[in-house]
Amino acid sequence: MDMNRTSLSSIVTTGLFTAFFSTSSQAFECPAGAPNICAPATVIDNTVPRLLSTVSPGDAPIILRTTTMITAAWFDAIAPYSESTVGVHSNLGRIESNYGDSDRNIAIMYASHKVLNSLMPQYAADWDQMLLSLGLDPYNQSTDLNTPVGVGNTAGNAVVTTRVQDGMNQLGTDCNIYKVRPYSDCSGYKPTNKAEKLVNPRKWQPDTLTSGGGIFFSQQFVTPQYGQTTPFSYDQPTLMAPIPIKSYAVTPGGTPLQKYRNQANEVLHAQLELTDEQKLLAEFYDNKIISLGFSTLAASIYHQLTLEQFVQLDFLVNVAAFDTGISIWDNKRHYDAVRPFSAIAYIYGSQPISAWGGPGKGNVNDMPGSDWRPYLQSANHPEYPSASASFCRAHATSTKRYLREIVGLNKKRSNDLSFWTPDLLPPEFNVLQKPAGSSVVEPGVTPTAELTLGWKTWDDFSDDCGISRLWAGVHFYDSIPAGQDIGQSIGSDAFDWLETHINGNP
């Protein structure tokens, strides 16, 4: 079944694609005119709001692990129905099907049900309802490989069994079987600096945050053990970024050298020059679900990918980003580098500086350096290398290779992203058109007039993502190419790895 922007936009008016299933026949199908990715989209529709009720859109380790496990289950669930593909966590052989994508959709739903119950058991009733609403029985535990229910259950169970103890401490029992804390760190990481005092100006300092009402709390390095987690596409992290010389340019006595000052001043200057578009791009890329996730959906719709191709691409880009993140976290922990907000406060203290003054205040000339804040909140992990820059580069690299080498597009078309415009996807996916005052950081102020985001190529998308971290004030410039180089390498290697599974010779 072909997918096109006209039929998709006209059909989807509420939710995502939940209403696309016909449950009156033996095997349900996406109705005429509906996209054939209706099962994955239904899972996304149910998963995203529940995931974001537990983590923020920028909490990459947990978000990426969740989305990668789900898409891994999809990949394994439909592998038996392909000509050659072998699953990553299961090898279920070849299964003849008379129902095509219908069987794939059913298998995807049951595989997702298994993984979601493992990842977020607190929403078990919701995962059951997800199947019930489609006329599927969530209590059907069959592993009969002659049925798509059995295929989905078997594939989902295999993913759970393999990944539940992959080093992320999902169950929370790795440190202490009595004091259960899911995703807590057992490796013993402790920051050199405290939120209240910067002892070593080279090293990461947790920021002090508030939820309002007089309650304040300090950041903790989110999942330091991510760097020790089992990757999908390689054995263990070996890629090391260059030493962050500028961040370390402080004398033993604590005097910041010129390189240290220069990179801090570069951040201040970038913030003084911020345009409305740069502010909105920084906000856009900070949300990994809408930036990375929606770009894949847009490409799948535009290029009319089959259900099998969509699943392969979505799994690929998630693996590329997740495995890149493992290497990035290994580097972050190793270098433990200072964030701009700490360095700027250390350099200038009570001395007045010219800087962006905060939400809605424009640029000011009398701000004490210790009062400076970046446009976006600094993430809860060390600065170097940039994770966002690496994720976007891995995402773009792996996408281009898939579109060129699996879908068969030429080099220019596989790099094209100009098709992603506000009218390509349904209204609820319109994340590119920004009405006046729609900024998250500066609501009612930015942008001063309606603005539309867009890119000509995947390379542009990746480059803007990287430099947006400087615009946001959360990274020094050198962190960006350091992250991009790792993302480029692992993104390409992830494609090579998945291609062996697609071709049946992993």
C-alpha positions in Angstrom: 0.0 0.0 0.0 1.4 3.4 -1.0 1.7 6.2 1.5 1.3 9.8 0.4 0.9 13.1 2.2 -2.6 13.7 0.8 -4.2 10.5 2.1 -2.3 10.6 5.4 -3.3 14.1 6.2 -6.9 13.6 5.3 -7.3 10.5 7.4 -5.5 11.4 10.6 -7.5 13.9 12.6 -7.2 12.6 16.2 -4.5 10.7 17.9 -2.0 9.1 15.5 -3.1 6.1 13.7 -5.0 4.2 16.3 -8.2 4.1 14.3 -6.7 2.5 11.3 -7.2 -1.1 12.3 -10.1 -3.2 11.1 -10.8 -5.9 13.7 -13.8 -7.6 12.1 -11.8 -10.1 10.0 -9.4 -12.9 10.9 -6.5 -10.6 10.2 -6.9 -6.8 10.5 -5.4 -4.5 8.0 -4.8 -0.8 7.6 -7.8 0.5 5.7 -7.6 1.8 2.2 -5.8 5.1 2.1 -4.2 4.7 5.5 -0.4 4.4 5.9 0.8 0.8 6.3 2.9 1.8 9.3 -0.3 1.9 11.4 0.9 -0.7 14.0 4.2 1.1 14.8 2.5 4.4 14.9 -0.1 3.1 17.3 2.6 1.9 19.6 4.3 5.3 19.4 1.0 7.0 20.1 0.6 5.1 23.3 4.2 5.1 24.4 5.4 8.6 24.0 3.1 10.4 26.6 3.8 7.7 29.2 7.5 7.8 28.6 7.5 11.6 28.9 5.6 11.4 32.2 8.7 9.8 33.6 11.6 11.5 31.8 12.1 14.8 30.0 12.4 15.0 26.1 16.1 15.6 26.5 16.9 12.6 28.8 18.6 10.8 26.0 19.9 7.6 27.7 16.4 6.4 28.9 14.6 7.6 25.8 17.0 6.0 23.4 17.1 2.7 25.3 13.3 2.6 25.3 12.8 3.4 21.6 15.7 1.1 20.6 14.2 -1.9 22.5 10.8 -1.2 21.0 12.1 -1.0 17.5 14.3 -4.0 18.0 11.1 -6.0 18.9 9.5 -4.7 15.7 12.5 -5.8 13.6 12.6 -9.3 15.1 8.8 -9.6 14.9 8.6 -9.1 11.1 12.0 -10.7 10.2 10.4 -14.2 9.7 8.0 -12.8 7.1 10.9 -11.4 4.9 12.9 -13.1 2.2 16.2 -13.0 4.0 16.2 -11.0 7.2 17.4 -12.6 10.4 16.3 -11.1 13.8 18.9 -9.6 16.1 17.6 -11.3 19.3 15.8 -14.2 17.7 16.1 -16.4 14.6 12.6 -17.7 13.9 13.3 -18.9 10.4 11.0 -18.3 7.4 7.3 -18.2 7.9 4.8 -18.2 5.0 2.0 -15.7 5.4 -1.2 -15.2 3.4 -1.9 -11.9 5.0 1.3 -9.9 4.4 1.4 -6.6 6.3 -1.6 -7.7 8.4 0.5 -10.4 10.0 3.4 -8.1 10.4 1.1 -5.5 12.2 -0.2 -8.1 14.6 3.3 -9.4 15.4 4.5 -5.9 16.0 1.7 -5.2 18.4 2.4 -8.3 20.5 6.1 -7.9 20.5 5.7 -4.3 21.6 3.3 -5.4 24.4 6.1 -7.6 25.8 8.8 -5.0 25.7 6.6 -2.2 27.1 5.5 -4.4 30.0 9.2 -4.9 30.8 10.2 -1.3 30.4 7.3 0.4 32.1 5.3 -2.2 34.1 3.5 0.6 36.0 1.4 1.1 32.8 0.5 -2.5 32.3 -3.2 -1.7 32.2 -2.5 0.8 29.4 -0.5 -1.7 27.3 -3.4 -4.2 27.7 -5.8 -1.5 26.6 -3.6 -0.7 23.6 -4.3 -4.2 22.3 -7.9 -4.4 23.4 -8.7 -1.2 21.6 -7.7 -3.0 18.4 -9.6 -6.1 19.0 -6.5 -8.0 20.1 -6.3 -10.2 23.3 -3.5 -9.0 25.6 -3.8 -12.2 27.6 -2.9 -14.4 24.6 0.5 -15.8 25.6 0.8 -18.1 22.6 4.3 -18.8 21.2 3.0 -20.7 18.2 5.1 -19.6 15.4 2.4 -20.5 12.9 0.5 -17.4 14.1 1.5 -13.7 14.2 0.6 -13.6 17.8 3.1 -16.3 18.6 5.7 -14.7 16.5 5.2 -11.3 18.2 5.3 -12.8 21.7 8.4 -14.9 21.0 10.3 -11.9 19.4 9.3 -9.6 22.2 10.3 -12.1 24.9 13.7 -12.5 23.2 14.4 -8.8 23.3 13.4 -8.5 26.9 15.5 -11.5 27.9 18.6 -10.1 26.1 18.4 -6.5 27.2 16.9 -6.5 30.7 20.4 -6.9 32.2 22.5 -5.1 29.6 24.3 -2.9 32.1 21.7 -0.1 32.4 20.3 -1.5 35.6 16.7 -1.4 34.4 15.4 -3.5 37.2 17.3 -1.5 39.9 18.7 -4.5 41.6 22.3 -4.5 40.4 23.4 -2.4 43.4 21.2 -3.7 46.1 18.4 -6.3 45.9 16.6 -4.6 48.8 16.9 -1.0 47.9 15.5 -1.2 44.4 16.3 1.9 42.2 15.8 1.3 38.5 18.6 2.8 36.3 20.7 3.8 39.3 24.4 3.8 39.0 26.5 1.0 40.6 29.8 2.0 39.2 30.7 4.5 41.9 30.9 7.8 39.9 31.1 10.9 42.1 31.4 14.4 40.7 34.6 16.3 41.7 32.5 19.5 42.3 29.4 20.1 44.3 26.5 22.3 43.1 27.4 24.8 45.8 31.1 25.1 45.1 33.4 24.7 42.1 36.6 23.1 43.5 38.1 22.2 40.1 37.3 24.5 37.2 38.2 21.9 34.7 35.5 19.4 35.9 31.8 19.1 35.6 29.7 20.8 38.3 26.1 19.8 38.9 23.7 22.6 38.4 21.1 23.7 41.0 17.6 23.4 39.8 14.2 24.4 41.1 10.6 23.2 40.4 9.3 26.4 42.0 7.8 27.0 45.4 11.1 27.2 47.2 12.2 23.6 46.5 15.8 23.4 45.1 17.8 20.3 44.1 21.1 19.4 42.5 21.7 17.6 39.3 23.1 14.1 39.2 25.0 12.6 36.3 22.2 10.7 34.6 23.1 7.0 34.2 26.9 7.1 34.2 26.7 3.4 33.6 25.4 4.1 30.1 29.0 4.1 28.9 29.3 0.5 30.2 26.1 -0.8 28.6 26.1 -3.5 26.0 25.9 -2.0 22.5 24.0 -3.5 19.6 26.4 -3.0 16.7 29.9 -3.3 18.3 31.5 -5.1 21.2 32.6 -2.2 23.5 33.4 1.5 23.1 36.9 2.2 21.8 36.4 5.7 20.2 38.0 8.5 22.2 37.5 12.1 21.4 40.6 14.4 21.5 41.5 15.8 24.9 39.4 19.0 25.6 42.5 21.1 25.9 40.6 24.4 26.2 38.4 23.2 29.1 41.5 22.0 30.9 43.5 25.3 30.3 43.7 26.3 34.0 46.9 26.5 36.0 47.5 24.2 39.0 46.8 27.3 41.1 43.4 27.8 39.5 44.1 30.7 37.1 42.1 30.3 33.8 44.4 30.6 30.8 43.5 32.4 27.6 42.2 29.3 25.8 39.8 28.7 28.7 38.6 32.3 28.6 38.3 32.4 24.8 36.0 29.4 24.6 33.8 30.8 27.4 33.7 34.2 25.6 32.7 32.4 22.4 29.6 31.1 24.1 28.7 34.5 25.5 29.1 36.1 22.0 27.0 33.4 20.4 24.2 34.2 22.9 24.4 37.9 22.3 23.9 37.3 18.5 21.0 34.9 18.9 18.3 35.2 16.3 14.7 33.9 16.7 15.5 31.1 14.3 18.5 30.0 16.3 16.6 30.0 19.5 13.8 27.9 18.1 16.3 25.5 16.5 18.0 25.1 19.8 14.6 24.2 21.4 13.7 21.9 18.5 16.9 19.8 18.7 16.7 19.6 22.5 13.6 17.4 22.1 15.0 14.2 20.7 11.5 12.7 20.0 10.3 15.5 17.7 13.6 16.2 16.0 15.0 12.7 15.4 11.8 10.8 15.6 9.6 13.0 13.4 12.3 13.3 10.7 12.3 9.6 10.3 8.5 9.6 10.0 8.7 12.4 7.4 11.2 10.5 5.3 9.2 7.3 5.5 6.0 9.0 4.4 7.6 11.0 1.6 9.6 8.1 0.1 6.7 5.7 0.5 8.6 3.1 2.4 6.9 -0.2 3.0 6.1 -1.3 6.5 9.2 -3.5 6.5 11.4 -0.7 5.3 10.0 1.7 7.9 10.7 -0.8 10.7 14.2 -1.4 9.4 15.0 2.3 9.1 13.5 3.2 12.5 15.4 0.4 14.2 18.6 1.5 12.4 18.5 5.1 13.4 17.7 4.2 17.0 20.6 1.7 17.2 22.9 4.3 15.6 22.0 6.9 18.2 21.9 4.5 21.2 25.3 2.9 20.3 26.8 6.4 19.7 25.5 7.4 23.1 27.4 4.5 24.8 30.6 5.8 23.4 29.8 9.4 24.2 29.0 8.6 27.8 32.2 6.6 28.0 34.0 9.8 26.9 31.9 12.1 29.1 32.8 10.1 32.2 36.5 9.9 31.2 36.9 13.7 30.6 34.3 14.9 33.2 34.5 18.3 31.6 33.1 21.6 32.9 30.0 23.2 31.5 29.9 26.8 30.2 27.7 28.1 33.1 30.4 27.0 35.6 33.3 28.3 33.6 31.7 31.7 32.9 30.8 32.1 36.6 34.4 31.1 37.6 36.0 33.5 35.2 33.9 36.6 35.8 32.4 36.1 39.3 30.8 39.4 40.3 32.3 41.3 37.3 29.6 42.6 35.0 29.5 41.1 31.5 27.5 41.7 28.3 25.2 38.8 27.8 21.8 37.5 27.0 19.8 38.5 30.1 17.4 35.6 30.4 13.9 34.9 29.1 12.3 38.0 27.6 15.1 40.3 28.9 17.1 40.7 25.7 20.8 41.5 25.9 22.2 43.3 29.0 25.5 44.9 29.9 25.5 44.8 33.7 25.0 41.1 34.5 27.4 39.6 37.1 29.2 36.7 35.5 28.0 34.4 38.3 24.4 35.2 37.4 24.7 34.1 33.7 22.5 31.3 32.5 22.4 29.6 29.1 19.4 29.9 26.8 18.6 26.2 27.5 19.0 24.4 30.8 22.4 22.5 30.8 21.8 18.8 30.7 22.6 16.6 33.7 25.9 15.2 32.5 29.4 16.4 31.8 30.0 18.7 28.8 32.4 16.9 26.5 31.7 15.6 23.8 28.3 16.9 22.7 25.7 14.1 22.9 23.1 15.9 20.8 25.6 16.6 18.0 26.7 13.0 18.0 23.1 11.6 17.9 22.1 13.9 15.0 25.2 12.9 13.0 24.7 9.2 13.6 21.0 9.6 12.7 21.7 11.5 9.4 24.6 9.2 8.4 22.7 6.0 8.9 19.5 7.4 7.3 21.4 8.4 4.1 23.1 5.1 3.8 19.8 3.2 4.2 18.0 5.3 1.7 20.8 4.9 -0.8 21.8 1.3 -0.3 18.6 -0.4 0.7 15.8 1.8 -0.8 18.0 2.5 -3.9 17.9 6.3 -4.1 20.8 8.1 -5.7 23.3 10.0 -3.6 21.5 13.4 -4.0 18.0 12.1 -3.2 19.2 10.1 -0.2 20.5 13.3 1.3 17.5 15.4 0.4 15.4 16.7 3.3 13.8 19.7 1.6 10.5 17.7 1.3 10.0 18.0 5.1 7.6 21.0 5.2 4.7 21.8 7.5 2.1 20.3 5.2 3.9 16.9 4.8 2.6 15.4 8.0 -0.8 15.8 9.8 -1.4 18.9 11.9 -0.4 17.1 15.2 3.0 16.5 13.7 3.6 20.1 12.6 6.7 20.9 14.6 8.2 23.1 11.9 5.8 26.0 11.8 6.3 28.2 14.7 3.6 30.9 15.4 4.7 34.2 17.0 5.4 33.8 20.7 5.5 30.0 20.6 9.0 29.6 22.1 9.2 27.3 25.1 11.9 29.4 26.8 10.5 32.8 25.8 6.7 32.3 25.5 4.9 35.3 24.1 8.2 36.9 23.0 9.9 34.6 20.5 9.6 34.5 17.6 8.3 38.0 17.0 6.6 36.7 13.8 5.6 33.3 12.5 8.7 31.3 11.4 9.1 28.0 9.6 12.0 25.7 10.2 13.4 23.6 7.4 16.5 22.0 5.8 17.7 21.2 2.3 19.7 18.1 3.2 20.3 15.7 6.1 23.7 17.2 6.3 22.2 20.6 7.0 19.9 19.0 9.6 22.9 17.4 11.3 25.1 20.6 11.1 22.3 22.8 12.6 21.8 20.3 15.4 25.5 20.4 16.3 25.9 24.2 16.3 22.5 24.6 18.1 24.3 23.4 21.3 26.6 26.5 21.1 23.5 28.7 20.4 21.8 27.1 23.4 24.9 28.0 25.6 25.2 24.4 26.9 28.3 23.4 25.0 31.7 24.9 24.0 32.3 24.7 20.3 35.0 22.0 20.4 32.5 19.6 21.9 30.5 19.7 18.7 32.9 18.2 16.1 34.2 15.8 18.8 30.7 14.4 19.1 30.0 14.5 15.4 33.1 12.4 14.5 32.0 9.6 16.9 28.4 9.8 15.6 29.6 9.6 12.0 31.7 6.5 12.6 29.2 4.6 14.6 26.2 5.7 12.5 27.9 4.2 9.4 29.0 1.1 11.3 25.5 0.6 12.6 24.2 0.5 9.0 26.9 -2.1 8.1 25.8 -4.2 11.1 22.1 -4.1 10.3 22.6 -4.8 6.7 24.1 -8.1 7.5 20.9 -9.0 9.4 18.8 -7.7 6.5 20.8 -9.9 4.1 20.5 -12.9 6.3 24.2 -13.3 7.2 24.8 -11.6 10.6 
